[in-house]
Amino acid sequence: MQLPPDFEHLLKTQIGNEEYEALALALQQEPVTSIRLNSRKPSAVFADTEPVAWCAEGRYLAERPPFTLDPLLHAGCYYVQEASSMFISHLLKHYSPSEGATCLDLCAAPGGKSTLLLNDLPSNATLIANEPMRQRAHILRENIIKWGSPNALVTSNFAADFQPLGSVFDLILCDAPCSGEGMFRKDPEAIREWSLRNVELCWQRQRQIVGDIWPTLRPGGLFIYSTCTFNHFEDEDNVAWIASELGADILPLCAPAEWGIVDGHFFPHRTRGEGFFVAILRKHGEAKHKPLDSKKLHKHLNFLLEGIEPGRTVDKKGTTEPSQSQAMSTATDHSPWPSVELSLDDALSYLRTEALHLPDTTPRGYVLLTYQQHPLGFCKNIGSRANNLYPTEWRIRKK
């Protein structure tokens, strides 16, 4: 791996020659593989693996398995997530918003941090997971549905679109688009695209995004700012700007020294993970909570998901076809539907949206299909065969 000379100079100036050489060596190593378990969909998967110190549900894996061919991934039992970014779980243990909080994950796709928030926020909190890029927003929607939490909304808006809502959020997570230095060993394209000019464009864009969303954070509210990059322009300098120009206190990360975190930085030569930076701030002013105005939300935001989607009427008789959301949600009462437990091969066939053959004793009509007792979705048994109702846009293509 040949790192850009300007990157080398920038980081040597920032962290010193010795630290830089250790970082550069770490960037030549294979990336660490880690996953985060869904505490609301418990299973024995990865039970004997090494825990991530700062996240109770995080696990390190010795090697990267073919995740796509594991039905439990598609059932939402775990999420493949970079370990460093799981540190947000630790922050929420120390600075969790109050019961009934309204929270926003502003740049949420593909959904790793949103699903983490859904596990670690108070059970009656509401999370809006937002992604401005429409195609990425649909991937976010899929992952939120699979995770199964009933308290999640998915929107596709830019930061400025939220301003008409007023100061409504108790917590905002802004994982800002960045120059991606922390992705160098996972994505060679990130190295090719890196430049000092791109770093400059990124820190300017990040300030624009934060400035646009800041009015929607309530006085006393929490703001988590993160990037997957190393340089101080996009990291410390932006945090200092938020504190001084927008009005906030920078809160301590409360991380023990043995975790290897340096001023909010997760360097791969010091921590087991990829490059990551995080800071948490509290907005000046007295905390006041008020419920969301549903009319305002629907007037100004583009919704892709609002909690558990209801089934749809499919004929003149009023027959209701259940939704994929109903199958995946941990809040759904699945007892009205008969269920069939699938083998691994049959589960993979279902996830490929292939034809199904159910046991002869299976009742006709809508049937919930499970793998290791975890719902995957529905089919419609018509006797001679079963119509596969798994969303075609979610189907897996690996054999």
C-alpha positions as CSV (number, residue, x, y, z in Angstrom):
1,M,0.0,0.0,0.0
2,Q,1.5,3.3,-1.1
3,L,0.1,6.2,1.1
4,P,-0.1,9.7,-0.4
5,P,2.9,11.8,0.4
6,D,0.7,14.7,1.5
7,F,-1.1,12.4,3.9
8,E,2.2,11.2,5.3
9,H,3.3,14.8,5.9
10,L,0.0,15.8,7.4
11,L,-0.1,12.9,9.9
12,K,3.6,13.2,10.8
13,T,3.0,16.8,11.7
14,Q,-0.1,15.9,13.7
15,I,1.0,12.8,15.6
16,G,4.8,12.7,15.2
17,N,7.1,10.5,13.2
18,E,7.1,7.5,15.5
19,E,3.4,7.4,15.8
20,Y,2.9,7.8,12.1
21,E,5.3,4.9,11.3
22,A,3.3,2.7,13.6
23,L,0.1,3.8,12.0
24,A,1.4,3.3,8.5
25,L,2.5,-0.3,9.4
26,A,-0.9,-1.0,10.9
27,L,-2.5,0.2,7.6
28,Q,-0.6,-2.6,5.8
29,Q,-2.3,-5.3,7.9
30,E,-5.6,-7.1,7.2
31,P,-8.7,-5.3,8.5
32,V,-10.2,-6.6,11.7
33,T,-13.6,-8.3,11.4
34,S,-16.3,-7.6,14.0
35,I,-20.0,-7.9,14.4
36,R,-22.6,-6.6,16.9
37,L,-25.3,-8.8,18.2
38,N,-29.0,-7.8,18.4
39,S,-29.9,-8.1,22.1
40,R,-33.6,-8.3,21.1
41,K,-33.0,-11.3,18.8
42,P,-30.8,-13.5,20.9
43,S,-29.2,-16.5,19.3
44,A,-26.1,-18.7,19.9
45,V,-24.3,-17.2,16.8
46,F,-20.7,-16.1,17.6
47,A,-21.3,-16.9,21.3
48,D,-17.7,-17.9,22.0
49,T,-16.0,-15.0,20.3
50,E,-13.9,-12.3,21.8
51,P,-15.9,-9.3,23.1
52,V,-15.3,-5.7,22.1
53,A,-14.3,-3.8,25.3
54,W,-16.6,-0.7,24.8
55,C,-19.7,-2.4,23.5
56,A,-21.5,-5.3,25.3
57,E,-22.9,-6.7,22.1
58,G,-19.7,-6.3,20.0
59,R,-17.6,-9.3,19.0
60,Y,-14.3,-9.8,17.2
61,L,-14.1,-12.7,14.7
62,A,-10.9,-14.5,14.0
63,E,-11.7,-14.5,10.3
64,R,-14.3,-13.1,8.0
65,P,-17.0,-15.8,7.2
66,P,-19.3,-15.6,4.2
67,F,-21.9,-13.4,6.0
68,T,-24.3,-13.2,3.0
69,L,-24.9,-17.0,3.3
70,D,-25.9,-16.8,6.9
71,P,-29.7,-16.5,7.3
72,L,-29.2,-15.2,10.8
73,L,-27.7,-12.0,9.3
74,H,-30.8,-11.5,7.2
75,A,-33.0,-12.2,10.2
76,G,-31.4,-9.3,12.0
77,C,-29.7,-11.3,14.7
78,Y,-26.4,-9.4,14.2
79,Y,-24.9,-6.6,12.2
80,V,-21.5,-6.6,10.6
81,Q,-20.0,-3.4,12.0
82,E,-16.5,-1.9,12.4
83,A,-15.5,-2.2,16.1
84,S,-14.2,1.3,16.7
85,S,-17.6,2.9,15.7
86,M,-19.3,0.7,18.4
87,F,-17.8,3.1,20.9
88,I,-21.0,5.1,20.6
89,S,-22.6,2.4,22.7
90,H,-20.1,3.3,25.5
91,L,-21.0,7.0,25.2
92,L,-24.7,6.2,25.5
93,K,-24.1,4.3,28.7
94,H,-22.6,7.5,30.2
95,Y,-24.8,10.2,28.5
96,S,-28.0,8.5,27.7
97,P,-30.9,10.9,26.9
98,S,-34.0,10.8,29.1
99,E,-36.9,8.4,28.7
100,G,-39.1,9.2,25.7
101,A,-36.3,11.0,24.0
102,T,-36.5,12.0,20.3
103,C,-33.2,11.2,18.5
104,L,-31.8,11.7,15.0
105,D,-29.1,9.8,13.1
106,L,-28.5,12.3,10.5
107,C,-26.2,10.5,8.0
108,A,-27.3,7.0,8.8
109,A,-26.8,4.7,5.8
110,P,-26.1,1.8,5.8
111,G,-27.5,1.5,9.3
112,G,-24.7,0.4,11.7
113,K,-25.0,3.3,14.1
114,S,-28.8,3.5,13.8
115,T,-29.2,-0.2,14.8
116,L,-26.8,0.4,17.7
117,L,-28.8,3.4,18.9
118,L,-32.0,1.3,18.7
119,N,-30.5,-1.2,21.1
120,D,-28.9,1.3,23.5
121,L,-31.4,4.2,23.7
122,P,-34.3,4.0,26.3
123,S,-36.9,1.5,25.1
124,N,-39.5,4.3,24.6
125,A,-37.2,6.6,22.7
126,T,-38.0,7.4,19.0
127,L,-35.2,7.4,16.4
128,I,-35.3,9.0,13.0
129,A,-32.7,7.4,10.8
130,N,-32.0,9.7,7.9
131,E,-30.0,9.4,4.7
132,P,-30.2,12.1,2.1
133,M,-29.0,9.9,-0.8
134,R,-32.1,8.1,-2.0
135,Q,-30.4,4.8,-3.1
136,R,-28.5,4.6,0.2
137,A,-31.7,5.4,2.1
138,H,-33.3,2.3,0.8
139,I,-30.4,0.2,2.0
140,L,-30.9,1.9,5.4
141,R,-34.6,1.1,5.4
142,E,-33.9,-2.6,4.7
143,N,-31.4,-2.8,7.6
144,I,-33.7,-1.0,10.0
145,I,-36.6,-3.4,9.1
146,K,-34.4,-6.4,9.6
147,W,-33.2,-5.1,13.0
148,G,-36.8,-5.3,14.2
149,S,-37.3,-2.3,16.4
150,P,-40.8,-0.7,16.3
151,N,-39.5,2.7,17.3
152,A,-37.6,3.6,14.2
153,L,-38.5,6.0,11.4
154,V,-36.5,6.2,8.1
155,T,-36.4,9.5,6.2
156,S,-34.4,10.8,3.2
157,N,-33.7,14.5,3.6
158,F,-30.9,17.0,3.8
159,A,-29.9,18.6,7.1
160,A,-31.6,21.9,6.2
161,D,-34.9,20.2,5.6
162,F,-35.2,19.5,9.3
163,Q,-35.1,23.2,10.4
164,P,-38.8,23.9,10.1
165,L,-39.4,21.3,12.9
166,G,-37.7,23.6,15.4
167,S,-35.7,22.4,18.3
168,V,-37.1,18.9,18.6
169,F,-34.2,16.5,19.1
170,D,-32.7,15.4,22.5
171,L,-29.9,13.6,20.7
172,I,-28.3,14.0,17.3
173,L,-25.7,11.7,15.9
174,C,-23.8,13.2,12.9
175,D,-21.4,10.6,11.4
176,A,-20.3,13.2,8.8
177,P,-19.2,12.4,5.3
178,C,-15.4,12.6,5.3
179,S,-12.2,12.0,3.4
180,G,-12.2,8.4,4.6
181,E,-8.6,8.0,5.8
182,G,-9.8,5.4,8.3
183,M,-10.9,3.2,5.4
184,F,-7.5,3.0,3.7
185,R,-6.8,-0.6,4.5
186,K,-10.4,-1.7,3.7
187,D,-10.9,0.3,0.5
188,P,-8.0,1.1,-1.8
189,E,-10.3,3.5,-3.7
190,A,-10.2,5.7,-0.6
191,I,-6.5,6.1,-1.0
192,R,-6.8,7.0,-4.7
193,E,-9.4,9.6,-4.0
194,W,-7.6,11.3,-1.1
195,S,-6.1,14.7,-1.5
196,L,-5.5,17.8,0.6
197,R,-8.1,19.6,-1.5
198,N,-10.6,16.9,-0.7
199,V,-9.8,17.2,3.0
200,E,-10.6,20.9,2.8
201,L,-13.8,20.3,0.9
202,C,-14.8,17.8,3.5
203,W,-14.3,19.9,6.6
204,Q,-16.1,22.8,5.0
205,R,-19.0,20.5,4.0
206,Q,-19.1,19.0,7.5
207,R,-19.5,22.5,9.1
208,Q,-22.3,23.2,6.7
209,I,-24.1,20.0,7.7
210,V,-23.6,20.6,11.4
211,G,-24.7,24.3,11.1
212,D,-27.8,23.3,9.2
213,I,-28.9,20.7,11.8
214,W,-27.8,22.5,14.9
215,P,-31.0,24.6,15.3
216,T,-33.0,21.3,15.6
217,L,-31.1,20.2,18.7
218,R,-32.8,21.3,22.0
219,P,-31.0,23.3,24.6
220,G,-29.2,20.8,26.8
221,G,-29.4,18.2,24.0
222,L,-26.5,15.9,23.2
223,F,-24.6,16.0,19.9
224,I,-22.3,13.1,18.8
225,Y,-19.9,14.0,16.0
226,S,-17.9,11.3,14.3
227,T,-15.9,10.6,11.2
228,C,-13.9,7.7,9.8
229,T,-10.8,9.9,9.3
230,F,-7.6,10.9,11.1
231,N,-6.8,14.5,10.3
232,H,-7.5,17.3,12.8
233,F,-9.2,19.6,10.2
234,E,-12.2,17.2,10.0
235,D,-12.0,16.1,13.6
236,E,-10.7,18.3,16.5
237,D,-10.9,21.6,14.6
238,N,-14.5,21.0,13.7
239,V,-15.4,20.0,17.3
240,A,-13.7,23.2,18.6
241,W,-15.7,25.1,16.0
242,I,-19.0,23.6,17.1
243,A,-18.2,24.3,20.8
244,S,-17.2,28.0,20.2
245,E,-19.3,29.1,17.3
246,L,-22.5,27.1,17.9
247,G,-22.4,27.0,21.7
248,A,-21.7,23.7,23.4
249,D,-19.6,22.0,26.0
250,I,-17.3,19.2,25.0
251,L,-17.9,16.2,27.3
252,P,-15.3,13.7,28.5
253,L,-15.3,10.3,26.7
254,C,-14.8,8.4,30.0
255,A,-12.6,5.8,28.3
256,P,-9.9,3.9,30.3
257,A,-6.4,4.4,29.1
258,E,-6.0,0.7,28.2
259,W,-8.5,1.0,25.4
260,G,-5.9,3.1,23.5
261,I,-8.1,5.9,22.4
262,V,-6.2,9.2,21.9
263,D,-8.3,12.4,22.2
264,G,-11.3,10.7,20.5
265,H,-9.1,9.0,17.8
266,F,-9.2,5.3,17.2
267,F,-5.9,4.6,15.4
268,P,-5.5,1.0,14.1
269,H,-2.0,0.7,15.7
270,R,-3.5,1.5,19.1
271,T,-7.0,-0.1,19.0
272,R,-8.5,-3.2,17.3
273,G,-10.5,-1.6,14.6
274,E,-10.4,0.9,11.7
275,G,-9.8,4.6,11.9
276,F,-12.5,6.5,13.7
277,F,-13.0,9.8,15.5
278,V,-15.8,10.7,17.9
279,A,-16.7,13.5,20.3
280,I,-19.8,14.2,22.3
281,L,-21.1,17.7,23.1
282,R,-23.9,19.2,25.1
283,K,-25.7,22.3,23.7
284,H,-25.8,25.3,25.9
285,G,-29.1,26.0,27.6
286,E,-31.6,24.3,29.9
287,A,-32.9,21.0,28.7
288,K,-36.6,21.0,27.8
289,H,-38.5,18.1,26.3
290,K,-41.6,18.3,24.1
291,P,-43.3,15.6,22.0
292,L,-42.9,15.5,18.2
293,D,-45.5,17.3,16.1
294,S,-46.5,14.5,13.7
295,K,-48.1,17.0,11.2
296,K,-44.9,19.0,11.0
297,L,-42.9,15.8,10.4
298,H,-45.0,14.7,7.5
299,K,-45.1,18.2,6.0
300,H,-41.4,18.6,5.8
301,L,-39.8,15.1,5.7
302,N,-39.8,12.3,3.1
303,F,-40.6,9.1,4.9
304,L,-39.5,5.6,3.8
305,L,-40.5,3.8,6.9
306,E,-42.7,4.6,9.9
307,G,-42.5,1.9,12.5
308,I,-44.1,-1.4,11.7
309,E,-45.6,-1.3,8.3
310,P,-49.2,-2.7,8.1
311,G,-50.1,-5.4,5.6
312,R,-51.8,-4.5,2.3
313,T,-55.1,-5.4,0.9
314,V,-54.6,-7.7,-2.2
315,D,-58.1,-8.5,-3.4
316,K,-61.8,-7.4,-3.4
317,K,-62.4,-9.8,-0.5
318,G,-60.3,-7.7,1.7
319,T,-57.5,-10.3,2.1
320,T,-54.5,-8.7,3.8
321,E,-51.0,-9.8,2.8
322,P,-48.7,-9.3,5.8
323,S,-45.7,-7.0,5.4
324,Q,-42.0,-7.9,5.7
325,S,-41.9,-5.4,8.5
326,Q,-44.4,-7.4,10.5
327,A,-42.3,-10.5,10.0
328,M,-39.1,-8.9,11.3
329,S,-40.4,-6.7,14.1
330,T,-39.7,-7.8,17.7
331,A,-43.0,-6.2,18.6
332,T,-45.2,-8.2,16.3
333,D,-47.5,-10.9,17.6
334,H,-46.7,-13.7,15.1
335,S,-49.3,-16.1,16.6
336,P,-52.0,-15.4,13.9
337,W,-49.8,-17.0,11.2
338,P,-48.7,-20.7,11.0
339,S,-45.0,-21.0,10.9
340,V,-42.5,-23.4,9.2
341,E,-38.9,-23.8,10.3
342,L,-36.5,-24.0,7.4
343,S,-33.3,-25.8,7.0
344,L,-30.2,-23.9,5.9
345,D,-30.6,-24.8,2.3
346,D,-34.3,-24.0,2.2
347,A,-33.6,-20.7,4.1
348,L,-31.1,-19.7,1.4
349,S,-33.5,-20.6,-1.3
350,Y,-36.1,-18.4,0.3
351,L,-33.6,-15.5,0.6
352,R,-32.8,-15.9,-3.1
353,T,-36.6,-15.6,-3.8
354,E,-36.7,-19.1,-5.3
355,A,-39.7,-21.4,-5.4
356,L,-40.6,-23.1,-2.1
357,H,-42.0,-26.5,-1.3
358,L,-43.5,-26.8,2.2
359,P,-44.5,-29.8,4.2
360,D,-47.9,-31.3,3.1
361,T,-49.3,-30.5,6.5
362,T,-48.8,-26.8,6.1
363,P,-52.1,-24.9,6.2
364,R,-52.9,-22.8,3.1
365,G,-52.6,-19.1,3.2
366,Y,-49.9,-16.9,4.6
367,V,-47.1,-18.7,6.4
368,L,-44.3,-17.3,8.5
369,L,-40.9,-18.8,7.6
370,T,-38.2,-19.1,10.3
371,Y,-34.6,-20.2,10.6
372,Q,-33.4,-21.3,14.0
373,Q,-36.7,-19.8,15.3
374,H,-36.0,-16.4,13.9
375,P,-38.5,-15.0,11.3
376,L,-37.2,-14.4,7.8
377,G,-40.4,-13.4,6.1
378,F,-43.7,-14.7,4.7
379,C,-44.8,-16.9,1.9
380,K,-48.3,-17.8,0.6
381,N,-49.0,-21.5,0.5
382,I,-51.4,-22.4,-2.3
383,G,-51.1,-26.1,-2.0
384,S,-49.0,-27.4,-4.9
385,R,-46.4,-24.7,-4.2
386,A,-45.8,-21.6,-2.1
387,N,-45.4,-18.1,-3.5
388,N,-42.2,-16.5,-2.1
389,L,-43.0,-13.1,-0.7
390,Y,-39.4,-12.1,0.3
391,P,-38.7,-8.6,-1.1
392,T,-37.1,-9.0,-4.5
393,E,-34.8,-6.0,-4.0
394,W,-33.4,-7.8,-0.9
395,R,-32.7,-11.1,-2.5
396,I,-29.2,-12.6,-2.2
397,R,-27.4,-13.5,-5.3
398,K,-24.5,-15.6,-4.0
399,K,-24.7,-19.4,-4.4
